[in-house]
């Protein structure tokens, strides 16, 4: 039986505003479990509660009600032991720009009593391609290099649980791919928040969708893939003279959810990707100029859940 390394129990966080009687519920009875060694993604828009949840689980903030267990330790009853199990990356905000990359890493190693830190700094810097930049000031780094340094600093603590808040925000495709590959190789439990659907899809075993502080759904990657195979939009461009007849023909088939007309042709929503052969059987009787599918993403799935 798999062991849960993170568990939350009716976690709530309420922020009271200066205006009398007004408050914002950032988290609303959040209940999740994460297994040891699992890569878990938390997906949601700005203000959904992602950073608040991470801040509570890493003991930076206390919940208004409810509690969480981190590797056997209650965050309210024993926050120091809970904190000793985790390493946190908040974008690249946890770096000092007016000192060198090496001094940044050395400073954190000293704070957390990391032994043999000189060797470890060199190893991680090499892993992230930062070796020749170690003695340069961080203020001269690109956004991608700062993010790599922040992640390097996070991994240096060698904790069992990594909390990564938007670790690829603002990065180019190449840097994102590099960071995802590094994270895949870590023998850790990873709790990741992101706006980037691609990162979540490639890295995570399960994904929780959050909005307005509430967990809408928690799905395995395999379940997400199955859901993305349904409700497929297909764009069809055909001869204008045949368009109305084609629409009438398609409407008689139960494998189609909806048909939308536009200037160039029509958009057909299939119930499943498996219905392609049936669609093609209908289309072969018409002069089709162009046909293409709109690729669905996690963002599409999120919009269906909210």
MIBA-585180 format. One record per atom (N, C-alpha, C): residue in one letter; x, y, z. Coordinates in pm, whole numbers, plus 50000, padded with zeros to 5 digits. Example, Ala and Ser with C-alpha at 12.3 -4.5 7.8 and 13.67 -1.06 7.14 Angstrom:
# residues 2
A513194943150780;A512304955050780;A513204967050780;S512854977550708;S513674989450714;S512905000350787;
This chain:
# residues 306
X500844988050000;X500005000050000;X500875012550000;X500565022149912;X501365034249901;X501245042750027;X502345049550059;X502385057950179;X502125072550142;X501215078750213;X500965093050190;X502015101250263;X502665110350189;X503685118850250;X503145132750279;X502055136550210;X501385149350233;X499885146750242;X499255151850347;X497805150850363;X497275163950418;X496175168650364;X495535180550419;X494125177050465;X493705183950570;X492405181150631;X491615194250647;X490655196150556;X489765207850560;X490535220950578;X491595222550501;X492395234750512;X491615246850462;X491585257250544;X490955269850506;X491905281350540;X491875291450455;X492625303650484;X491755315650446;X491495324050546;X490655335950525;X491485348350555;X491455357550460;X492125370450479;X491065381050505;X491215388050616;X490265398650650;X490765411950593;X489895418650520;X490235431350459;X490015442850557;X490595454350526;X490475465850615;X489025470550625;X488285469150512;X486895473050517;X486135464150617;X485355470050702;X484675462650808;X483785451550751;X483985439750805;X483135428450770;X483485421350641;X484485426150567;X484835419850440;X486005410250459;X485935399150388;X487015389350394;X487095381550263;X488265375750240;X488495367450122;X488885353550168;X488205343650116;X488545329650149;X489495324550042;X490795324350074;X491805320149978;X491835305049960;X491535297750069;X491415283150062;X490105279050129;X489415269650065;X488085265950112;X487985250750129;X488275245850250;X488175231550282;X488925222650182;X490225225150174;X491075217650081;X491485204350143;X491165193450073;X491545180050116;X492245172850001;X493535170450017;X494295162949917;X495255153449987;X495625142949918;X496665133649966;X497665131649853;X498945131149889;X500015129249791;X500915118049840;X501165108549752;X501965096949789;X503465100049782;X504235092749860;X505685094249858;X506215091049717;X507045100049665;X507625098049532;X506755102649417;X505575108149448;X504655112449344;X504975126749298;X504775129249169;X504845142849115;X503405147849102;X503085157849183;X501705162549194;X501605176949146;X500685179549055;X500515192949001;X499275199749054;X499395212749078;X498255220849120;X498055231649015;X496905231348950;X496655239848835;X495495249248862;X495705262148832;X494625271748852;X495065285648810;X494105294848791;X494435308548750;X495025316648864;X495425328948834;X495895338048939;X494795339949043;X495205339649170;X494235341749277;X493425329549314;X493785317949256;X493005305749283;X493315299749419;X494485303049476;X494865297549606;X496115288849603;X496775288149488;X497935279349473;X499085283049568;X499505295749563;X500625300049646;X500265299649794;X499025302949827;X498575302249966;X498695288050020;X498285278249939;X498365264249982;X499815260050004;X500695263549911;X502115260149927;X502685266950050;X502325279450073;X502845286850188;X502435280350320;X501235274950326;X500765268050447;X501485254650464;X501615247250356;X502245234050365;X503735234850398;X504355246350369;X505765248150402;X505945256450530;X504855258650603;X504795265350733;X505105280350727;X505085286450609;X505285300850599;X504045308350648;X502895302050634;X501635307650682;X500895297250762;X500015301750850;X499175292350926;X497755292750870;X497075281450868;X495705281350818;X494745287850917;X493625292650867;X492575297950954;X491865286551026;X491775275050958;X491235262951020;X491745251050940;X491585239150998;X492125227150935;X493605225650964;X494185214950910;X495615212450933;X496155203450822;X497465201150825;X498105192450727;X499175184050794;X499445172550737;X500515163650783;X501565162850674;X502815166150710;X503935165550616;X504905154850664;X504945143750593;X505825132550627;X505685128650774;X504455127850822;X504175123450958;X504135134451062;X504375146951023;X504435157851119;X503315167951093;X502595171251199;X501505180851191;X502085195051181;X501665202651080;X502245215851057;X501915225651170;X500865222951247;X500495231651358;X501155227451488;X501225214551511;X501765209451637;X503285208551636;X503865206051520;X505325204551511;X505835210651381;X505695223851364;X506065230251237;X507555229051202;X508425228751303;X509865227951274;X510225214751208;X509665203851259;X509965190851199;X509325189551061;X508135195251046;X507485195050915;X508325202850814;X508815214450857;X509605222950768;X510925216350730;X511465208150820;X512755201650794;X512665191150684;X511455187650644;X511255177450541;X511105183250400;X511005196550392;X510665202550263;X511705212650216;X511705214550085;X512505225050023;X511585232849930;X511685246049934;X510725254649865;X511415263449762;X510785264249644;X511235273549541;X510065282649504;X510205295549531;X509205305549494;X509765313449376;X509565308349255;X510115314449134;X511615316949159;X512095329049124;X513505332149150;X513625342949257;X512595344449340;X512565355149439;X513495352549558;X513955340149574;X514745336849692;X516245337649663;X516615346549573;X518025348649538;X518415363049571;X519715364949597;X520265378249620;X521015382449494;X520565392849430;X521075396549299;X522445403449304;X522815409349417;X524045417249423;X525245409549475;X525125396449478;X526275387949507;X526365377249399;X527415369549400;X527615359549295;X526695347449315;X526605339549211;X525815327249219;X526395318049325;X527705316949328;X528355308249428;X528035313049569;X528115326049594;X527845331349728;X526385329249767;X525485329949670;X524075326749696;X523935312549748;X524525303249677;X524405289049714;X525125286149845;X526285292149862;X527055290149986;X526275295350106;X525635306950091;X524855312950198;X523755303550245;X523005298050150;X521925288850186;X522455275950246;X523575271250195;X524175259050252;X524575261250397;X525105272950426;X525515276150563;X524295276850656;X523235283250608;X522025284650689;X521455270950725;X521485261750629;X520855248650650;X521865237750686;X523075241850722;X524105232450771;X524355220850675;X524495224050548;X524785213750447;X526275210750448;X526625198350471;X528015194350476;X528575192750335;X529925194150326;X530605192350198;X529975200950088;X529605213250124;X528825221550032;X529615225949908;X530935227449921;X531715231849804;X531595221949689;X531755209149722;X531635198749619;X530215198249562;X529235199249650;X527835198449606;X527465210349517;X527955222249551;X527675233949468;X528235231949328;X529445226949318;X530045224549187;X529265214049107;X528805203549177;X528055192949109;X526735198049054;X526005205549136;X524715210649092;X524875221548985;X525905229849001;X526155240248900;X526445233948764;X527205223048765;X527515215948641;X526235209948582;X525405204048668;X524145198048624;X523265208248551;X523265220648602;X522405231048546;X523125239748443;X524345236148407;X525075243848307;X525475257648354;X525685259148485;X526025272148543;X527475272948589;X528265262648557;X529645262048606;X530465274548579;X530425279448457;X531265291048422;X530665304248471;X529445303648525;X528785315748574;X528775316548726;X529375307048794;X529285306448940;X529775319149009;X530795325448952;X531385337049020;X530985350248954;X529875349848881;X529285361948823;X528145366748913;X527905379848911;X526795385348990;X525455381048930;X524535377349018;X523235372148974;X522425382848900;X522635395548930;X521895406248863;X522175406548713;X523265400248670;X523605399748528;X523065387148459;X522375378748534;X521845366148479;X520565368948399;X520315360348300;X519045360548229;X517975354448320;X516705355948280;X515615350148360;X515765335048372;X516145328648262;X516335314148263;X517435309848357;X518535317148359;X519665313848447;X519285315948594;X518525326548621;X518085328948759;X517185317548807;X516315312948718;X515415302148756;X516185289248780;X517165286648695;X518005274748713;X518775275548846;X519275287448878;X520005289149004;X519085287149123;X517855292149113;X516875290549222;X516545275749242;X516415268449133;X516125254149143;X517345246649196;X518525250849153;X519775245049203;X519845246649355;X519525258449403;X519525261349547;X518515252349620;X517335250249558;X516295241949618;X516745227449632;X517395222249528;X517845208249530;X519035206249623;X519825216649644;X520985215549732;X520615211549874;X519405215149917;X518985211750054;X518765196750070;X518595189649959;X518445175049959;X517335170350053;X516195176950041;X515015173150118;X514175163150038;X513325155750109;X512505145450044;X511345151249963;X510905163450001;X509735169549936;X510125182949876;X509835184749748;X510095197449680;X508775204549653;X508665216849700;X507525225349667;X508015235849567;X507465235449448;X507915244149341;X506745252849294;X506845265849320;X505785275049284;X506165282349155;X505505278649045;X505755284548913;X507245284048875;X507855272148872;X509295271248846;X509715274548703;X508765275748611;X509125278548472;X508505291548421;X508015299848511;X507295312048471;X508205321348392;X507765325048272;X508505334648190;X509695329048116;X509885315948118;X511055309948053;X510745306247908;X511815305247828;X511665300947690;X511475285747686;X511055280647572;X510725266447557;X511915257447590;X513105261447547;X514305253347571;X514615252247721;X514515263447792;X514785263347937;X513745255148012;X512485256247968;X511405248548031;X511655233648014;X512005229547893;X512275215447866;X513435210347951;X514475218747965;X515645215048045;X515245212748191;X514475221948248;X514085220848388;X513165208748411;X512245206348319;X511355194748332;X512185181848331;X513175180948244;X514025168948237;X514785166848368;X515285177748426;X516005176848555;X515065171648664;X513875177248670;X512925173448775;X512475158848761;X512365154048638;X511955140148616;X512955130248675;X514195134448684;X515255125548731;X515385125448884;X514665134248951;X514785135149096;X513985124249166;X514615117649260;X513925107249339;X513295114049461;X512315122549435;X511695130649539;X510175130549519;X509495136249618;X508085139549602;X508035154149558;X507355156849448;X507305170449395;X505875175649396;X505705187249457;X504425194349457;X504645206949374;X503975207549260;X504235218049162;X503005226349135;X503135239549138;X502065248149088;X502555254548959;X501635256648867;X502035262348739;X500835267548661;X501105277648577;X500145281848476;X500385274148346;X501585268348336;X502005262048211;X501445247848201;X500445246048118;X499795233048104;X500775222448055;X501695226547967;X502665217147912;X503535211048021;X503995219448113;X504865214848222;X504125204648308;X502895207948344;X502105198948429;X501855185748358;X501515186348230;X501245174248154;X502465165048147;X503645171048124;X504865163148104;X505435157548233;X505215164548344;X505905161048468;X505065153348569;X503775156348577;X502985151948692;X502285138448673;X502185131048783;X501435118448786;X499945121148805;X499645131248887;X498255135448908;X498195150648909;X497005155748879;X496815170148874;X495545173848951;X495675183749040;X494495189349108;X494165202649043;X492885204849015;X492415217448958;X491795225649070;X492285237949087;X491815246449195;X491305259749139;X490215264649197;X489685277749159;X488915283549276;X489155296349304;X488515303149418;X488715295249548;X489905289549563;X490245282649686;X489705268649701;X488935263749604;X488335250549612;X488985240949514;X489205228649558;X489685218249468;X488505213249386;X488565215149255;X487465211249168;X487525196349134;X488745191449112;X488915177549068;X490365173649085;X490625160949113;X491975155549114;X491975143649019;X492845144248917;X492835133948813;X494235128448788;X494295115548757;X495555109548712;X495835114148569;X497105114048532;X497475118048396;X496755109448292;X496635096548321;X495955087548227;X494475091348211;X493845095548321;X492455099848315;X492315112648233;X493285121448249;X493265133948173;X493395131148024;X494305122047989;X494495118447848;X493205112947788;X492475104847866;X491215099247817;X490175110347796;X490125119747891;X489165130647879;X489475139647760;X490765141247731;X491155149747619;X490895143147484;X490545130347489;X490195123247366;X488715124947331;X487975131847417;X486545133947393;X486285148547357;X485125151047299;X484745164547258;X485815171047170;X486105164447059;X487135168846966;X486545178646864;X487165190346851;X486735200146751;X487505198046621;X486775196546510;X487375194646379;X486905206046288;X487855213446232;X487555224446140;X487515218845998;X486435221545928;X486255216345792;X485955227845697;X486775229245594;X486535239245491;X486055232045365;X484915235945315;X484335229145200;X483775239245102;X483345234544985;X482735243244886;X481465249544944;X481315262644928;X480195269744989;X478845264144943;X478775259944820;X477525254844764;X477075241944832;X478035234744889;X477725221844952;X477555222845104;X477825234645158;X477925235845303;X476625232345376;X475525237845331;X474245235245399;X473855220445393;X474115214245279;X473805199945265;X474675191545357;X475955195445368;X476865188145458;X476405189445603;X476015201445643;X475535203545780;X474315194745807;X473385194745713;X472175186645729;X472515171745741;X473485167545661;X473905153545663;X474545150045797;X475435158645845;X476135156045971;X475185156146091;X474165164646087;X473225165546198;X472425152746220;X472415144246122;X471655131746134;X472445120646203;X473695123546241;X474565113346302;X474745116046451;X474635105546532;X474695107346678;X476105107946734;X477145106446649;X478515107446700;X478985122046705;X478105131246667;X478445145446665;X477665152746774;X478395160446856;X477775168146963;X477165181146912;X477935188246828;X477475201346783;X478165205146652;X477535214146578;X478095219346454;X477965234546456;X479085241246425;X479095255946424;X479575260746288;X478815269746227;X479195275446097;X480025287946116;X481045289846029;X481795302346027;X482055306245882;X482815317145859;X483015322345724;X483705312345631;X484625304745687;X485435295645606;X484805281845590;X483965277945682;X483405264545676;X482615261445800;X482955250245865;X482235246545985;X483145239646086;X482715239946210;X483435233346319;X482535222146371;X483045209846366;X482285198246410;X482875193246541;X482045191846643;X482505186546771;X482145171746780;X483175163146774;X482975148646782;X482895144246927;X482115134046954;X482035128647090;X483345122447133;X484075116547038;X485335109847070;X486225109346947;X487515108346972;X488465106746861;X488185093946782;X487555084346847;X487225071646780;X486205073546667;X485535085146667;X484495087546566;X485045093246435;X486365094446426;X486965100246305;X486585092446179;X486635079246188;X486355070946069;X484935073246019;X484005075146114;X482615077846074;X482475091546010;X483215101346063;X483185114646004;X483735114345861;X484855107545844;X485465106645711;X484525099845612;X483765090145659;X482805083145572;X481755092845517;X481365102645601;X480405112645556;X481075122645461;X482285127045496;X482965137445420;X483385133045280;X483575119945260;X484045115245129;X483035117845017;X481825121445055;X480785124444955;X480765139244918;X481715147044974;X481735161544950;X483135165844906;X483195177744846;X484485183344806;X485075191044925;X486015184844992;X486625190545111;X487925197645073;X488015210445107;X489215218245076;X490285216145184;X489855216345308;X490815215245419;X490115209445541;X490855201545618;X490335196345744;X491455196045847;X491185200645967;X492195200246073;X491525199446209;X492255194346305;X491725193046441;X492325203546532;X491525208946623;X492045217946725;X492545209646842;X493855210446867;X494455202746974;X493945207547110;X493475198147189;X492995201547323;X494155201247424;X493975208347531;X495015209147633;X494375208347771;X495245208547873;X494755208848011;X493925221448038;X494245232147967;X493485244447985;X492035242547940;X491865235047831;X490505232147786;X489745224347892;X490445214447950;X489805206248054;X489465214748176;X490375223648213;X490125232348328;X488875240848305;X488755246248184;X487605254748153;X486295246948160;X486365233948133;X485155225748143;X484755223148289;X485765223548378;X485515220448519;X484985232448596;X485395244648557;X484995256448634;X483575260748601;
